């Protein structure tokens, strides 16, 4: 090695050392964000993946989780939608949470692709899912000093139900793209969203649904053209991000249809009568509610939720749809990260 190179390297090392000594405390913490402190050997070997045992009245199973990052004060457990989609469509967080120092956990709920998929329809009920989340929380060591629960769509239902049952364990709650009432969502779909569809396309969709011909390629074609690219993810379908299309390939449609129902214009399965509008005020932990202008969900209803929850903040997403995590991405992550840090620093305001 030539002398000038050695001198340059030593100078660089000295500058880096000096910067580290004078760095603010939060930067020092970020330097250790990807270290292994506090992790089990199993966690280290697997790159953060853990199969967590879940006990139910109908057998014992395992669910898939993956930890990213290391922050003792901000730990986010992510609840995917569906039911029975996967964590995969949330992978956009990899581009934002690490730089913000947010520790987060991907998680496939029981019945979803990376977790066990038992063939027992008695398992697919809200109270059983809530108990599953509580078992996952306990296994991961999350608590009221660090635990944020973030759920999208069906995951938002599950997040609300968990908060109503176990909010003593929560530091913060994030309800993404979900109303507090399935009947109200159904009414919004019928009274607002359907009226935005081309009348001929709507008639064809309704005819296919009446014939229960949901597997007809024409049904999917019409929904993509008239609904998905306008209210689910506002991009040409050929431009949809790979994590989204991969997640959709892995849907467990048996569970999805059983709980959500086969129609994409409202809910007709086991969740059809779900409604917590008369209890939403019982959620007292700091809460963020996303309000996406082009969502499948009613933006006005979600603004109402913010008024009902005692300590809630709306995240307005004027370009966003049901997957505003992609089509209003920068505004989405700026708002989510600000919420997490405001709660953590005790500066959260309504």
C-alpha positions as CSV (number, residue, x, y, z in Angstrom):
1,X,0.0,0.0,0.0
2,X,1.4,3.4,-0.9
3,X,2.0,6.0,1.9
4,X,-0.6,8.5,0.6
5,X,-3.2,5.8,0.7
6,X,-2.3,4.9,4.2
7,X,-2.5,8.5,5.3
8,X,-5.8,9.0,3.6
9,X,-7.2,5.9,5.3
10,X,-5.9,7.1,8.7
11,X,-7.3,10.5,8.2
12,X,-10.7,9.1,7.3
13,X,-10.6,6.9,10.3
14,X,-9.8,9.9,12.5
15,X,-12.6,11.9,11.0
16,X,-15.1,9.1,11.5
17,X,-14.0,8.6,15.1
18,X,-14.4,12.3,15.8
19,X,-17.8,12.4,14.2
20,X,-18.9,9.4,16.3
21,X,-17.7,11.0,19.5
22,X,-19.7,14.2,18.7
23,X,-22.8,12.4,17.2
24,X,-26.1,13.0,18.8
25,X,-27.5,10.2,20.9
26,X,-30.1,9.1,18.3
27,X,-27.4,8.6,15.7
28,X,-25.4,6.4,18.0
29,X,-28.5,4.3,18.5
30,X,-28.9,4.1,14.7
31,X,-25.4,2.8,14.4
32,X,-26.5,-0.3,16.3
33,X,-29.8,-0.7,14.4
34,X,-28.6,-3.8,12.5
35,X,-26.7,-5.4,15.3
36,X,-27.7,-8.6,17.1
37,X,-28.1,-7.3,20.6
38,X,-30.8,-9.0,22.6
39,X,-31.4,-11.7,19.9
40,X,-31.6,-15.4,20.5
41,X,-29.2,-17.7,18.6
42,X,-32.1,-19.0,16.7
43,X,-33.0,-15.5,15.6
44,X,-29.5,-14.7,14.5
45,X,-29.1,-17.9,12.5
46,X,-32.3,-17.4,10.6
47,X,-31.9,-13.8,9.8
48,X,-34.7,-12.7,12.1
49,X,-37.2,-15.4,11.0
50,X,-39.1,-17.3,13.8
51,X,-41.8,-19.9,13.6
52,X,-43.9,-19.0,16.7
53,X,-46.0,-21.8,18.3
54,X,-49.7,-21.0,18.6
55,X,-52.1,-22.9,20.8
56,X,-55.8,-23.1,19.9
57,X,-58.8,-25.1,21.0
58,X,-58.4,-27.1,17.8
59,X,-54.7,-27.9,17.8
60,X,-51.3,-26.4,18.0
61,X,-49.7,-24.7,15.0
62,X,-46.9,-22.3,14.0
63,X,-46.9,-18.9,12.4
64,X,-44.1,-17.2,10.5
65,X,-42.5,-13.9,11.7
66,X,-39.4,-12.0,10.7
67,X,-37.7,-9.3,12.7
68,X,-35.9,-6.4,11.0
69,X,-33.9,-3.9,13.1
70,X,-33.1,-3.2,16.7
71,X,-34.8,-0.4,18.6
72,X,-35.8,-1.1,22.2
73,X,-38.5,1.7,22.1
74,X,-40.2,1.4,18.7
75,X,-41.3,-2.1,17.6
76,X,-44.0,-2.4,15.0
77,X,-45.9,-5.7,14.4
78,X,-47.5,-5.6,11.0
79,X,-50.9,-7.2,10.3
80,X,-51.6,-7.9,6.7
81,X,-55.0,-7.8,5.0
82,X,-57.2,-10.4,3.4
83,X,-57.9,-12.3,5.5
84,X,-55.3,-14.8,4.4
85,X,-53.1,-12.6,2.2
86,X,-49.4,-12.4,3.3
87,X,-46.9,-10.0,4.7
88,X,-45.3,-9.6,1.3
89,X,-47.2,-6.6,0.1
90,X,-45.9,-4.6,3.0
91,X,-42.3,-5.0,1.9
92,X,-42.2,-1.3,0.9
93,X,-41.4,-0.6,4.6
94,X,-37.9,-1.9,3.9
95,X,-37.3,1.4,2.0
96,X,-38.3,3.6,4.9
97,X,-38.3,2.1,8.4
98,X,-34.7,1.1,8.7
99,X,-33.4,4.6,8.0
100,X,-35.9,5.9,10.5
101,X,-34.6,3.5,13.1
102,X,-37.9,1.6,13.4
103,X,-37.8,-2.0,14.4
104,X,-40.5,-4.0,12.7
105,X,-41.9,-7.5,12.4
106,X,-43.4,-9.1,9.3
107,X,-46.0,-11.8,10.2
108,X,-48.1,-14.2,8.3
109,X,-51.3,-15.0,10.3
110,X,-52.3,-18.6,10.7
111,X,-53.7,-19.9,7.4
112,X,-51.5,-17.6,5.3
113,X,-48.8,-18.7,3.0
114,X,-45.7,-18.8,5.2
115,X,-47.5,-20.1,8.2
116,X,-49.3,-23.3,8.9
117,X,-52.5,-23.7,6.9
118,X,-54.8,-26.1,8.9
119,X,-57.9,-27.3,7.2
120,X,-60.4,-26.5,10.0
121,X,-63.0,-23.7,9.5
122,X,-63.5,-23.4,13.2
123,X,-60.3,-21.5,13.4
124,X,-61.3,-18.6,11.2
125,X,-63.1,-16.4,13.8
126,X,-62.1,-13.0,15.1
127,X,-61.6,-13.9,18.8
128,X,-59.2,-16.7,17.8
129,X,-57.2,-14.4,15.6
130,X,-57.0,-11.8,18.4
131,X,-55.7,-14.5,20.8
132,X,-53.1,-15.5,18.1
133,X,-51.8,-11.9,18.0
134,X,-51.5,-11.9,21.8
135,X,-49.5,-15.1,21.7
136,X,-47.3,-13.6,19.0
137,X,-46.8,-10.5,21.0
138,X,-45.8,-12.5,24.1
139,X,-43.4,-14.6,22.2
140,X,-41.7,-11.6,20.6
141,X,-41.4,-9.8,24.0
142,X,-43.3,-6.8,22.9
143,X,-44.9,-4.6,25.6
144,X,-46.6,-1.3,26.4
145,X,-43.2,0.5,26.4
146,X,-42.4,-0.4,22.8
147,X,-45.3,-2.2,21.0
148,X,-47.0,-0.6,18.0
149,X,-49.7,-2.6,16.1
150,X,-50.2,-1.6,12.5
151,X,-52.9,-3.3,10.4
152,X,-54.2,-2.7,6.9
153,X,-57.7,-3.7,5.7
154,X,-58.6,-6.9,7.4
155,X,-55.5,-6.3,9.4
156,X,-57.1,-3.0,10.5
157,X,-60.1,-5.0,11.8
158,X,-57.8,-7.3,13.7
159,X,-55.8,-4.3,15.1
160,X,-59.0,-2.6,16.4
161,X,-60.3,-5.9,17.9
162,X,-56.9,-6.4,19.6
163,X,-56.9,-2.9,21.0
164,X,-60.4,-3.3,22.4
165,X,-59.2,-6.5,24.1
166,X,-55.6,-5.9,25.1
167,X,-54.8,-2.2,24.8
168,X,-52.9,-2.3,28.1
169,X,-50.1,-3.9,26.1
170,X,-50.0,-1.2,23.4
171,X,-47.8,1.9,23.0
172,X,-49.6,2.9,19.8
173,X,-52.1,1.7,17.2
174,X,-52.1,2.3,13.4
175,X,-55.4,1.6,11.5
176,X,-54.7,1.6,7.8
177,X,-57.4,1.7,5.2
178,X,-60.2,0.2,7.3
179,X,-63.6,1.4,8.6
180,X,-65.1,0.5,11.9
181,X,-68.1,-1.2,10.3
182,X,-68.4,-3.8,7.6
183,X,-72.1,-2.9,6.9
184,X,-71.1,0.7,6.5
185,X,-68.4,-0.3,4.1
186,X,-70.9,-2.4,2.2
187,X,-73.2,0.6,2.0
188,X,-70.4,2.8,0.7
189,X,-69.5,0.3,-1.9
190,X,-73.1,0.1,-3.1
191,X,-74.1,3.7,-2.8
192,X,-70.8,5.4,-4.0
193,X,-68.3,3.1,-5.5
194,X,-70.7,1.1,-7.7
195,X,-72.1,4.4,-9.1
196,X,-68.6,5.3,-10.3
197,X,-68.4,2.2,-12.4
198,X,-69.3,2.2,-16.1
199,X,-73.0,1.1,-16.1
200,X,-72.4,-1.7,-18.7
201,X,-69.4,-3.0,-16.8
202,X,-71.3,-3.0,-13.5
203,X,-74.2,-4.9,-15.1
204,X,-71.8,-7.5,-16.4
205,X,-70.1,-7.7,-13.0
206,X,-73.4,-8.2,-11.2
207,X,-74.5,-10.8,-13.7
208,X,-71.3,-12.8,-13.1
209,X,-71.8,-12.5,-9.4
210,X,-75.4,-13.6,-9.6
211,X,-74.2,-16.7,-11.5
212,X,-71.5,-17.2,-8.9
213,X,-69.0,-17.3,-11.8
214,X,-66.2,-15.6,-9.8
215,X,-63.5,-17.7,-11.5
216,X,-64.4,-16.4,-14.9
217,X,-61.4,-14.5,-16.3
218,X,-63.8,-11.8,-17.5
219,X,-64.8,-11.1,-13.9
220,X,-61.2,-10.4,-12.9
221,X,-60.7,-8.4,-16.1
222,X,-63.6,-6.1,-15.3
223,X,-62.6,-5.6,-11.7
224,X,-59.0,-4.7,-12.6
225,X,-60.2,-2.3,-15.3
226,X,-63.1,-0.7,-13.3
227,X,-62.2,-1.1,-9.6
228,X,-58.7,-2.3,-8.7
229,X,-56.7,0.3,-10.6
230,X,-59.0,3.1,-9.3
231,X,-59.5,2.1,-5.7
232,X,-57.1,-0.7,-4.6
233,X,-53.8,0.5,-6.2
234,X,-53.9,3.5,-8.5
235,X,-51.3,2.3,-11.0
236,X,-51.7,0.4,-14.3
237,X,-51.8,-3.2,-13.3
238,X,-48.7,-4.0,-15.3
239,X,-46.8,-1.5,-13.1
240,X,-48.0,-3.0,-9.8
241,X,-45.0,-3.6,-7.5
242,X,-43.7,-7.1,-7.4
243,X,-44.4,-7.6,-3.6
244,X,-48.0,-6.9,-4.3
245,X,-48.4,-9.3,-7.2
246,X,-46.4,-12.0,-5.2
247,X,-48.7,-11.6,-2.2
248,X,-51.7,-12.0,-4.4
249,X,-50.4,-15.2,-5.8
250,X,-50.1,-16.5,-2.3
251,X,-53.7,-15.8,-1.1
252,X,-55.4,-18.6,0.7
253,X,-58.7,-18.1,-1.1
254,X,-60.6,-20.6,1.0
255,X,-60.2,-18.5,4.1
256,X,-60.5,-15.3,2.1
257,X,-63.9,-16.2,0.6
258,X,-65.1,-17.7,3.9
259,X,-64.5,-14.5,5.8
260,X,-64.6,-11.7,3.2
261,X,-66.8,-13.3,0.6
262,X,-66.0,-13.7,-3.1
263,X,-67.2,-10.3,-4.2
264,X,-64.8,-7.4,-4.1
265,X,-67.7,-4.9,-3.8
266,X,-68.4,-5.2,-0.1
267,X,-68.2,-8.0,2.5
268,X,-70.4,-11.0,2.3
269,X,-68.6,-13.6,4.4
270,X,-68.3,-14.2,8.1
271,X,-67.2,-10.5,8.5
272,X,-70.4,-9.2,6.9
273,X,-71.9,-8.0,10.3
274,X,-68.7,-6.9,12.0
275,X,-69.2,-3.5,13.6
276,X,-67.4,-1.7,16.4
277,X,-68.7,1.8,15.9
278,X,-70.3,1.8,19.3
279,X,-67.0,0.7,21.0
280,X,-64.4,2.6,19.0
281,X,-64.3,5.3,21.6
282,X,-63.0,2.8,24.1
283,X,-59.6,2.8,22.3
284,X,-57.5,5.2,24.4
285,X,-54.0,4.6,23.2
286,X,-52.4,7.0,20.7
287,X,-53.9,6.0,17.3
288,X,-53.2,6.9,13.7
289,X,-56.0,6.5,11.1
290,X,-55.2,6.7,7.4
291,X,-57.7,8.6,5.3
292,X,-57.0,7.8,1.6
293,X,-59.2,9.8,-0.8
294,X,-59.5,7.0,-3.4
295,X,-59.8,4.1,-1.0
296,X,-62.4,1.3,-1.2
297,X,-63.3,2.6,2.3
298,X,-65.2,5.7,3.0
299,X,-62.9,8.6,3.8
300,X,-65.6,10.5,5.8
301,X,-66.2,7.4,8.0
302,X,-62.5,7.2,8.8
303,X,-62.4,10.9,9.7
304,X,-65.3,10.2,12.0
305,X,-63.3,7.4,13.6
306,X,-60.6,10.0,14.4
307,X,-63.2,12.1,16.2
308,X,-64.4,9.2,18.2
309,X,-61.1,7.8,19.3
310,X,-59.9,10.0,22.2
311,X,-56.3,10.2,21.2
312,X,-56.3,9.9,17.4
313,X,-54.7,11.6,14.4
314,X,-55.7,11.4,10.8
315,X,-53.1,10.9,8.1
316,X,-54.7,12.5,5.0
317,X,-53.6,10.8,1.7
318,X,-55.1,12.8,-1.1
319,X,-53.5,10.6,-3.8
320,X,-53.9,7.3,-2.0
321,X,-56.2,4.2,-2.4
322,X,-56.5,1.0,-0.4
323,X,-52.8,0.4,-0.9
324,X,-51.7,4.0,-0.2
325,X,-48.5,2.5,1.0
326,X,-47.6,2.5,-2.7
327,X,-49.7,5.1,-4.5
328,X,-49.2,7.9,-2.0
329,X,-46.0,6.4,-0.6
330,X,-43.9,9.3,0.5
331,X,-46.8,11.1,2.3
332,X,-47.8,7.7,3.8
333,X,-44.4,7.0,5.3
334,X,-43.7,10.5,6.4
335,X,-46.9,10.5,8.4
336,X,-46.4,7.0,9.8
337,X,-42.9,7.6,10.9
338,X,-43.8,11.0,12.4
339,X,-46.6,9.3,14.4
340,X,-44.2,6.6,15.7
341,X,-41.6,9.2,16.8
342,X,-44.1,11.6,18.3
343,X,-45.5,8.9,20.5
344,X,-42.1,7.6,21.4
345,X,-40.9,11.1,22.3
346,X,-44.0,12.0,24.2
347,X,-44.9,14.8,21.7
348,X,-47.9,13.2,20.2
349,X,-50.8,15.7,19.9
350,X,-54.2,15.3,18.5
